[in-house]
Amino acid sequence: MHQVYVIDSVYHIYVSILLSYENYKSGKKTLLIINGEGTEGIDVYVDPLKQLKTFEDVISVKGASAVIALKKEGTKFDSIFRRSSTLVKLFEEFNPNLGKYHSFISDAEINLFHIIMSKAYFLIKYPKNKFRMIEEGIGTYTKKARRIRRFKRQLLGFPQLMGYDKQVEEILVQNPEKMIDATLRAKASKLDLGYLLDTINETEKKEIINAFKLGDLEVYSKKRKVIILTQPLIKSGFKVTPEEMIAIYKGFIDNAKSKGMEIYLKLHPREEIDYKSVFKDEDIKIIPKLLPIEVLNMDSSIYFDEAHTICSGAIFNLKHVGETNFLGMDYLKR
């Protein structure tokens, strides 16, 4: 069957691209739906991704706006007793462009990354479709939805979300055995990003590199290089101060300097600290927020001798790296 991917982060873009090439080679058409409110500025990729032969089309929607309208503007009766129908109505009002794709979506399998309320529309609108959840990041492995909340949603005729709904028949994750929730783990299948990358030929990789203008980046130096991946940990609820975050990254930078290495700082798409200003006096190169760091895998000539992060899982997705330094979440508790 044809495939629909509903995404809201730059990592999702990378995974969707890999899967779209697999779909293309097996005769399946792919529609990419970007939640433009999921990551600020992500809509910049709508037109470039349309140029790839693997996407039937690429469109942007406003998922969060519909949810906010339901919570702020809807009546209590609608919010409680007509939540599903009201959300569908609002979602379609905010996204009239979806109408022309209704037939395609109706006959496709729907793939959702991180199934939260802004994507509930698809579960409600297409109850007979097969759904698949694809890993968002570390939260896919560690989070559990509270049973009471899931039960309340069922009573209200609203999707349980987070992959618990029966419509979600499969969950693609890189490490199925690491999922802590037994219900979700039972649905888990292996997402082999390395295999998917290896099935893309050099010509196709160049198409992807051009779509992201990778050639414009200063990442082709033959000198010894280190890449540092940041994360919006404060926004994510970790008990850490900006000063502590800055000190950790400064430690990475000083260590690399002592080895005479070129330093590249990859900012997370939702990064809240202005590290470009913080480290303006340091001799470092900034890799833009909106570039999916995994796209660097498309060019084997881009090599980093070292990669450092506090606890970004993206570091394990990088193929052309020598030494990897993953501090881990427990490091923040020291």
N, C-alpha and C positions, 0 to 999 in steps of 0.2 A: 504493500500500500504506500501511497505518497505520505510525506512526513511534514509536520508543522513543528517548529521550534519557537517557544516563547521565552525570551531571554531578557536580562536586565543588567548584565555586567560584561566587562570586556573579556573575562575568562570564558563566559558562556559563548561569546562570539567565536573564540578559538575552537572550542569543542564542537560547536555547530558547524563550523567550516570543515573540520575533519570528517564529521559524520555526513555532511552534504556531499562530499566527494565519494564516499562509500555508496550513498544513495544513488548518485548520478551513474556510477558504473554498474549498478544493478537495475537501472531503468526507472528509478523512483524520482519523482519531482519533490522539491523541497521549498517550503515557504518559511521565511524567517520573519518573526514578529518581535520587534525590539520595544521593550517598555522604556520609552524615552525618559521617564521620570525615575528610573531605577538607579542610574548613574548620570550625574550631570555632564552634559556634552556628548553622550554616547551616540546621539543622532548623527554625528558627523560621519559615521560609517555607513549610513543608509545607502547613499549613492555609490561609494566605492565598492560595497559588497554586491550591489546590483550588477556590477561588471563581471563578477565571477560566473562562469558558465553553469555552476551547480545550483544556483538559486533561481527558482521560478520567479520570485519577487522578494523584495525586502521592504517592510513597512514599519512605521512607528506608531505606537499607541500610548494612551495616557491611562495607565491602570490605577495609579495612586489617586488621581483626581476623582475617579468614580467612587473609590472607597471613602475619601474625605467627604465628598458630597453626601454619601449615605449616612455618615456619622454626624455631620454638622447640619445638613439641610433637610434630611429626611425626618418624617415624624417618628415618634417612638413606636407607633403601631407598625409602620413599614420596617423599621429597624429590627423589630422583634418577630413579627408574624409574617411579614412579606419581604424578608431580607433578601432571599434569593432572587425573586422576580424584580425587586426594586434595584438590586445591584446590576442585573442584566440590562434593565431599562437605562440606568445611568451610564453604564459602560458603553452602550451603543450610542447614547447621546453625545458622549465625549469623543467617540471614535466612529463617526459615520463611514469612514473609509473601510471598515471591516466588512460591510455589507457585500461588497463585490467579491469577497473571498469565501462567502458562506458555503457555497457548493463544494469548493476545494477542501475546506476544513471538515465539512461533514463526512467526506469520504476518506479522510486521512487519519493516521495515528498522530496523537498530539503529545509532544514532549515538553515538559515543564521543568525548568530549573527552580529549585527552592519554592515549593508550592505554598504561597501565602495568600492573603485575602485579595491582593491585587490581581491574582491569576484565577481566583475562584470562578470568574465569569465562564471560563472555558469548561470547567467541570459541570456547571449548571446548564449552560447552553447546549452542550453536546454530551448528554448522559449516556449515549450508546457507543460512543467512541472508545477505543483502547487508548489509555493514557500511560505514559512512561515518565518517571521522574529521573532527572540527571543531577549528579552531585553538584552542590553549590560550593562546597569547601569543607572545612573541618566540622562545621555545624551539622552537616548531613550525617556524620558519624556519631556525634556526641549528644545531640539534642533529642529530647523526648517530649512529645506533646502530652499535656496533662489529660488524664482520662476524663476528669470532670468537664473540662472544656470541650473535649471531643464529644462527650455524651450530650452536652447542652446544644451543640451545633446540630447533632443528629435530631434531637427533639424539635428544633426549629426548622428542620428540613434544609440545612445548610451544610456544605461540604466540611469534612473534618480537617482537611488540608494536611500539609507536611508529609504527604505520601500515604496516609492511612486509609483513604477512600478506596472502596473495592474497584472503582474504575481504574485506579493506578495499579496495573498488573505487574509492572517491572520497575526496578530502581537500578540505574546504572551508576556504579561507583568503582573507583580504581582498586579499592581494598574492601571487598564485601565482608570479609571476616572481622573487620574492625568496627562494624556498626554495632553499637551497644544495645539498640532496641531490637528485641527478638522479632517483633511483628514486621518491622521494616527489613530486617536482615533476611527474613524468609523470602522477600521479593527481590533481593539483590542479585544482580548479575555483574560480571566483570566489564569494566570500561577500560579497554587497553589503548591508551592514547599513543603509546609507542608503536603499536601495530598499525593503527590508523595512519600515523605519520609516515610509516614506511611504505604504505600503499600509494602514496602520492608521489608522482614522478617529478623530475627536476623542472620540466616545463610548467607543471601545475604549481609547484612551489614558487616559481618566479611570478606567476599570476598573483599569488597571495602576497608575496613580498611587495609587488607593485601597488596592490590595493592599500597596503599600510604604509607606503612610501618609506620602506625600511632603508633604502639607499640614502635617504637624507640624514640618517643618524650617524653620529660619530662613534660607531661601535666596531669599525673594521681595522682598528690599530693592531699592529703585530706585537706591540709591547705587552708586558705582563699586566693583566687587568683583574680587577675585583668588582663584583656587582653587589650592591646592598639593597635589599628589598624592605620598604617601609610598610607599616600597617596602621589603620585608624583604631588603635586599641582603646583609646579613651572613649571614643564614640561607641565602641562595641561593649562598653561596660567594665573593662578591666580597671582595677584599682592601681592606676599608675599616673603620674603627673607628666606634663609636657617636659619639665626639666629632666626627669628620669629617662624619658624616651630619647631626648636629645643627647644625653650623656652616653647612652648605649650606642647610638649611631656614631657619636664622636669617637668612641673607643674603636669601633670598626675602622673609621677613617684614619685615625692615628696609627693603628696597626698596619694598615695598607701602606701608609706613607713611609713607615719605617722599613718597608721592604722595597720601596721605590716603584710601587705599582700605580697604574692609572686607576682612578676611582670613578665608578658609575653608580649613581643613586637612582633607583627606580621607585618613583612615587606611586603609592597605591591610588587607584581611581577615586576613592572616597577619603583620601588623606586630609586631615583637618589642620595639621601643623604646616606652616610655610617653611619647609626645610630649604627651599631655594634661597630665601632671605637669611635664615639661620646660619647657613653655611656659605654665605656669599664670599667670605674671605678665604675659603678653602679652595684648593685647586681640584674641583670635581666636575664631572659632567652629569647633567640631569637627563634621565630618560622620561619622556612625558607620561603623565598619569594615564591617559587613555589608550596607550599602546598595550595590547595584551602581551605580557612579557614572554609568553610561550611562542609567539610568532618568531622570536629569534631562533627557534629550533629549525625553521625553514631553511636557514643558511648555515651549513656546517663550518664555514670559515669564520663565523662569529664565536669566539671562544673566550671564556673567562677562567682564569687560573683558580679563582676563589669566588664563592658566593656566601653571603652572610644575611641572616635575618633573625628576628626575635622568634616568631612562630608562624611565618607565612608558609602555608602548604605549597604555594607556587614555586618555592625553591626546588621542590622535588620533581617539578614538571620540566625543569631545564635539562636539556640533554648534553649540551656542549660546555660542561663545567668540570673543573678538576676537583678541588676540595670544597666540601659543603659544610657550613657551620650553622646549625639550627639550634638556637638556645633552648627553645621550648617554653611553654607557658609557666612551668614551675620556676623558671628563672626570675620571673617578676615577683615571686613571693619571698625571695631571699632578703 
